Amino acid sequence: MNNEANNLEKSSARNNPTQNLDQELKEEVEGDEEEKLHELLLPDIRDLPTTPPSSVQTNFVSYFAPDFVKPGHDQHVYRHANGLCVIGLAPTHVAFKDEGGITAVDFNVGKSDRSGIKVTGKRKKNWKSEPSALRGNVTASEGNDFWRLVGFLFCNDVNAQHFETNTALCKVCTQNDSYIVRCCVKGSLLEVNDRLIKHPELLNSSADREGYIAIIMPKPADWLKVKASLLGLEEYKKLREGS
């Protein structure tokens, strides 16, 4: 009886090409799905990055202001998802080309000492316990000051001073010259990294992390205006690699 049933099923399939085609399509789709699942679970090692993404790459969008106000004065603006912008020196800033690099940082510029600016507000209480997806690959051993920065990214702008894009934040000094670092973004100055006063070498070793200059909160409309004048990471690389 079983042989008769199998023969009848095969005969039916031969006599019904539509049913046969549907079965082939179903098997093909299932095969594609299984292959995609395999690629997702077991990616080709050749497609993986040589190093894991940094905390900046994970948590911020990188923008750059090349030749800001003066030639060679390249600065970066790292924008967090909550709108806050971390201002610092781009790796191609002219100060890094001086022998010995940056030797001093002075926040006493303009009509006030920027290091005296203290903003009060509510810090997110559990910022150290944020999911690893938000914290990126930074660990406590990479510097408590950077953790303090990440924690500060959840503060409220209460009594901050409001500055223009070309307002001076500080002066960085080398053995032979000095350079003004500016806001690049119009907004509320929430904090400057006064740790640089005693440890200016942080700019030479980690300008994109512990060596940041300041944190600014722009209004959405102001950010859209300044964003149009900034370069993305790939544009910045092409510009500086070609110069």
SULCOR-V505458 format. One record per backbone hydrogen bond with DSSP energy under -0.5 kcal/mol. NH is the residue of the N-H (numbers start at 0). CO is the residue of the C=O. If there is no record, write none. Layout:
((NH | CO) (NH | CO))
//
This chain:
((4 | 0) (5 | 1) (6 | 2) (7 | 3) (8 | 4) (9 | 5) (10 | 6) (11 | 7) (12 | 8) (13 | 9) (14 | 10) (15 | 11) (19 | 15) (20 | 16) (21 | 17) (22 | 18) (23 | 19) (24 | 20) (25 | 21) (26 | 22) (27 | 23) (28 | 24) (29 | 25) (30 | 26) (31 | 27) (32 | 28) (33 | 29) (34 | 30) (35 | 31) (36 | 32) (37 | 33) (38 | 34) (39 | 35) (40 | 36) (41 | 37) (46 | 43) (47 | 44) (57 | 53) (58 | 54) (59 | 55) (60 | 78) (61 | 59) (62 | 76) (63 | 230) (64 | 74) (65 | 63) (67 | 64) (67 | 72) (68 | 66) (69 | 67) (72 | 69) (73 | 71) (74 | 64) (75 | 87) (76 | 62) (77 | 85) (78 | 60) (78 | 76) (79 | 77) (79 | 83) (80 | 58) (82 | 79) (84 | 215) (85 | 77) (86 | 84) (86 | 213) (87 | 75) (89 | 73) (92 | 89) (93 | 71) (95 | 92) (96 | 93) (97 | 94) (100 | 97) (102 | 172) (103 | 172) (105 | 170) (108 | 106) (108 | 111) (111 | 108) (113 | 106) (113 | 111) (115 | 112) (116 | 113) (118 | 189) (122 | 120) (123 | 150) (126 | 123) (128 | 125) (129 | 126) (133 | 130) (134 | 130) (135 | 131) (137 | 134) (141 | 138) (142 | 139) (145 | 142) (146 | 142) (147 | 143) (148 | 144) (149 | 145) (150 | 146) (151 | 147) (152 | 148) (152 | 149) (153 | 150) (154 | 151) (157 | 155) (160 | 188) (162 | 160) (162 | 186) (166 | 163) (168 | 180) (169 | 180) (170 | 105) (171 | 178) (172 | 103) (173 | 176) (174 | 98) (178 | 171) (180 | 169) (182 | 166) (183 | 164) (186 | 162) (187 | 216) (188 | 160) (189 | 187) (189 | 214) (190 | 214) (192 | 212) (193 | 191) (195 | 192) (196 | 193) (197 | 193) (197 | 194) (198 | 194) (201 | 198) (202 | 199) (203 | 199) (204 | 200) (205 | 201) (206 | 202) (208 | 205) (210 | 205) (211 | 208) (212 | 86) (213 | 86) (214 | 190) (215 | 84) (216 | 187) (217 | 82) (217 | 215) (222 | 218) (223 | 219) (224 | 220) (225 | 221) (226 | 222) (227 | 223) (228 | 225) (229 | 225) (229 | 226) (230 | 63) (232 | 61) (235 | 231) (236 | 232) (237 | 233) (238 | 234) (239 | 235) (240 | 236) (241 | 237))
//
